[in-house]
Amino acid sequence: MYLPEVQWPFADGMLTLVIRANGDADALTSATRKAIWSVDRNQPILRIAPVCARAVAQPS
């Protein structure tokens, strides 16, 4: 879902990007940083954290 920043409802101004993928999380982290910084080198990236499939609730 795309939501323009000007319509972001939270006062902190922080946006979240979630990527679902299989494979090496470290390689994906590096590729994600490079992709973001290729658009805006000054864009801060505060945290990249993997979420294990086991930690995500599954539909019953």
N, C-alpha and C positions, 0 to 999 in steps of 0.2 A: 504494500500500500504506500503510495506517495503522498506526503503531506508537506506542502511548502513551509519553510521556516517561519514565515510571517503568520501562519495559522497554527503554529505549535502552541498548545495550551498551557505549557508549564513555564513558570517564571524563571527557572534556572537557566533556560536557553540551551541546555544540553540536548543533543540528539543522539539516538541510538541506532546503530546499524547491526543487524543480525544476519549472519550468513550460515546457511545450512549446507554442509558438505561432508564428504567422506575423504579420509586421507590424513596426511600429516598436518596437525594443527600449527606447528611452528612454521612450516612452509606457507601455509595459508595466511598466517599473521604477517609475515614479511611481504607477501604479495599484496595484501590488503593495504598495508602502510604505503607501499610504492604506488598503488593505484590512486589512493587519496591524495598523496603528495604530488602526483603527476598533474593533478588538476589545480591544487593550491598548496604550495610548499609551506605556507605559514599556517595551515590548518592544524590546530592542536589535536592530538590523539591522546586522550587521557588514560584509556585502559583498553586492552584487548584481553579477553579471558575466554578460554574454551569452556563449553558446557557439554558435559558427557551425556550421551543418549540415555544412560541409566538414570540421570538426574532429572530428566524431563518426563513429566506425567504423560502417560499413554492413554488414548481413549479406551474405554471399557466396552 
